[in-house]
Amino acid sequence: MMPEIPEEVRAIKARIAEFVREELHPFEAEIAERGEIDEGKLSALRAKAREAGFSNLNMPREYGGMDLSVVSQVALEEEAGKTTNGLGYMVADRGPRELLDLASPEQIERYVMPVVRGETREAWAITEPGAGSDIKDIATTAAKDGDGWVLDGEKWFVTGGERAGFFIVLAWDGEEQASFLVDRDAPGLEIVRTPAFMHDPYASKHVELRLTGCRVPSSARLGGDKGTKRWFSLERIMIAARCCGAAERLVDLARSWSLEREASGRKISEYQAIQFMLADSVTELNAARLMTYHVAQVWDQDDPSILHGKTAMAKLFASEMAGRVADRAVQIFGGRGYMVENPAERYYRELRVDRIWEGTSEIQRLIIARGLLKRGAKAYMMDGRRHPG
Ligand SMILES: Cc1cc2nc3c(=O)[nH]c(=O)nc-3n(C[C@H](O)[C@H](O)[C@H](O)COP(=O)(O)OP(=O)(O)OC[C@H]3O[C@@H](n4cnc5c(N)ncnc54)[C@H](O)[C@@H]3O)c2cc1C
């Protein structure tokens, strides 16, 4: 059973869908033609999406949000998945809610509120050249020095780092790991490189940072690492939601083309080879979508015992499903599917990262397997009942 989505959220979902169709799909086509993103137009569209009220909806009401449930966020995130070039983030523009659990009132005032007001952005700097899948491998250190900290290390793949006003940097403070709020202009912080990626041209860049004797005040340290773990897990369910949105658009595009295209005197939709690809895609999409909404409901029930494992299942299945659906869509379009001007080509490249970031497919499998071995299969059944951890 699909969970109920409140009327007001359904109305926002419809407005986002319209924005994606009317504003972002033409922009995608323009990007494909130019081979690059018009940054001026990108900023203008971001401002327009913000004005339309698509930002911070996950934040508590006292922070200007709607305190949306995870199910409602998933419903909106699906629409974000229906556009390429990373443009979807502007219509499902979640605020830094996880920071609220970690930050002091002063840190909230200084860092979170400007993000909520749209004056700046945050970027998470966790991965390093020598550490990705296992954050225990990070080498960045934070040494206490007088009334502050000195950070040393290197951070890779920092998404949104090109326009972030501050970074959330994970480092070793002695034997424990802690996160630090580091201003973009902190002495000793340097953006070393902005490499190109498979999904370019993409609305966000992924920068490399170097921290060399980077001094931050004692107030820069965030409390605990629970928020970071929660952020990773919540991002995983949102990735699953975007993959479902992407797959839905791909199935529709491939279906329409199959009804239009003729080969050997017949519509290709009349060939079983094509029909079977469409049938597999829509079936797998539905399985992923049901799983994603179910897991979102588990988040809303605040049932922590199996949340991590179930979220891993949704991320794993939905991202691998979307990869297969994009591959079949390219096939159904034939040569046209290989052209950059075709959304199927762009999705084929762009969806690849969903099997890598926020934990690779292998890491999701490890999480699932470890939980399964510990608790047994019953705990992982998605039948809507709560099972004892
Ligand atoms: C476009 C992009 C944006 C990103 N944005 C951010 C960001 O904003 N902030 C940030 O901090 N990071 C970010 N990342 C980093 C991302 O989270 C990591 O790339 C990811 O976690 C994998 O780490 P790795 O690249 O070091 O791969 P590795 O950990 O080196 O893994 C290499 C291979 O080994 C496998 N492997 C590793 N360990 C095991 C194991 N125990 N068992 C079986 N197989 C294993 C992996 O599955 C993979 O196939 C981003 C990455 C990309 C590509």
PDBQT file of the ligand as one rigid body, heavy atoms in Angstrom, charges set to zero:
ROOT
HETATM    1  C1  LIG A 401      29.958  12.949  -8.142  1.00  0.00    +0.000 C 
HETATM    2  C2  LIG A 401      30.313  12.634  -6.734  1.00  0.00    +0.000 A 
HETATM    3  C3  LIG A 401      29.913  13.489  -5.708  1.00  0.00    +0.000 A 
HETATM    4  C4  LIG A 401      30.266  13.217  -4.373  1.00  0.00    +0.000 A 
HETATM    5  N1  LIG A 401      29.925  14.113  -3.374  1.00  0.00    +0.000 NA
HETATM    6  C5  LIG A 401      30.464  13.977  -2.135  1.00  0.00    +0.000 A 
HETATM    7  C6  LIG A 401      30.308  14.999  -1.131  1.00  0.00    +0.000 A 
HETATM    8  O1  LIG A 401      29.607  16.004  -1.319  1.00  0.00    +0.000 OA
HETATM    9  N2  LIG A 401      30.976  14.861   0.055  1.00  0.00    +0.000 N 
HETATM   10  C7  LIG A 401      31.747  13.781   0.313  1.00  0.00    +0.000 A 
HETATM   11  O2  LIG A 401      32.317  13.719   1.390  1.00  0.00    +0.000 OA
HETATM   12  N3  LIG A 401      31.887  12.776  -0.597  1.00  0.00    +0.000 NA
HETATM   13  C8  LIG A 401      31.275  12.846  -1.816  1.00  0.00    +0.000 A 
HETATM   14  N4  LIG A 401      31.449  11.856  -2.771  1.00  0.00    +0.000 N 
HETATM   15  C9  LIG A 401      32.267  10.684  -2.444  1.00  0.00    +0.000 C 
HETATM   16  C10 LIG A 401      31.497   9.384  -2.432  1.00  0.00    +0.000 C 
HETATM   17  O3  LIG A 401      30.670   9.295  -1.303  1.00  0.00    +0.000 OA
HETATM   18  C11 LIG A 401      32.523   8.245  -2.523  1.00  0.00    +0.000 C 
HETATM   19  O4  LIG A 401      33.065   8.280  -3.832  1.00  0.00    +0.000 OA
HETATM   20  C12 LIG A 401      31.931   6.872  -2.230  1.00  0.00    +0.000 C 
HETATM   21  O5  LIG A 401      31.556   6.754  -0.890  1.00  0.00    +0.000 OA
HETATM   22  C13 LIG A 401      32.920   5.742  -2.564  1.00  0.00    +0.000 C 
HETATM   23  O6  LIG A 401      34.169   5.984  -2.002  1.00  0.00    +0.000 OA
HETATM   24  P1  LIG A 401      35.506   5.889  -2.910  1.00  0.00    +0.000 P 
HETATM   25  O7  LIG A 401      35.261   6.689  -4.137  1.00  0.00    +0.000 OA
HETATM   26  O8  LIG A 401      36.661   6.248  -2.081  1.00  0.00    +0.000 OA
HETATM   27  O9  LIG A 401      35.582   4.370  -3.328  1.00  0.00    +0.000 OA
HETATM   28  P2  LIG A 401      36.361   3.206  -2.541  1.00  0.00    +0.000 P 
HETATM   29  O10 LIG A 401      35.955   3.226  -1.113  1.00  0.00    +0.000 OA
HETATM   30  O11 LIG A 401      37.800   3.319  -2.853  1.00  0.00    +0.000 OA
HETATM   31  O12 LIG A 401      35.767   1.924  -3.238  1.00  0.00    +0.000 OA
HETATM   32  C14 LIG A 401      36.291   1.402  -4.466  1.00  0.00    +0.000 C 
HETATM   33  C15 LIG A 401      35.563   0.106  -4.774  1.00  0.00    +0.000 C 
HETATM   34  O13 LIG A 401      35.788  -0.847  -3.705  1.00  0.00    +0.000 OA
HETATM   35  C16 LIG A 401      34.552  -1.272  -3.184  1.00  0.00    +0.000 C 
HETATM   36  N5  LIG A 401      34.682  -1.507  -1.739  1.00  0.00    +0.000 N 
HETATM   37  C17 LIG A 401      35.178  -0.655  -0.807  1.00  0.00    +0.000 A 
HETATM   38  N6  LIG A 401      35.111  -1.199   0.409  1.00  0.00    +0.000 NA
HETATM   39  C18 LIG A 401      34.556  -2.431   0.251  1.00  0.00    +0.000 A 
HETATM   40  C19 LIG A 401      34.208  -3.490   1.139  1.00  0.00    +0.000 A 
HETATM   41  N7  LIG A 401      34.412  -3.380   2.451  1.00  0.00    +0.000 N 
HETATM   42  N8  LIG A 401      33.650  -4.602   0.622  1.00  0.00    +0.000 NA
HETATM   43  C20 LIG A 401      33.418  -4.705  -0.716  1.00  0.00    +0.000 A 
HETATM   44  N9  LIG A 401      33.718  -3.744  -1.594  1.00  0.00    +0.000 NA
HETATM   45  C21 LIG A 401      34.274  -2.616  -1.121  1.00  0.00    +0.000 A 
HETATM   46  C22 LIG A 401      33.579  -0.143  -3.494  1.00  0.00    +0.000 C 
HETATM   47  O14 LIG A 401      32.225  -0.598  -3.489  1.00  0.00    +0.000 OA
HETATM   48  C23 LIG A 401      34.052   0.279  -4.882  1.00  0.00    +0.000 C 
HETATM   49  O15 LIG A 401      33.529  -0.593  -5.832  1.00  0.00    +0.000 OA
HETATM   50  C24 LIG A 401      31.030  12.069  -4.088  1.00  0.00    +0.000 A 
HETATM   51  C25 LIG A 401      31.409  11.198  -5.123  1.00  0.00    +0.000 A 
HETATM   52  C26 LIG A 401      31.066  11.470  -6.420  1.00  0.00    +0.000 A 
HETATM   53  C27 LIG A 401      31.500  10.538  -7.515  1.00  0.00    +0.000 C 
ENDROOT
TORSDOF 0
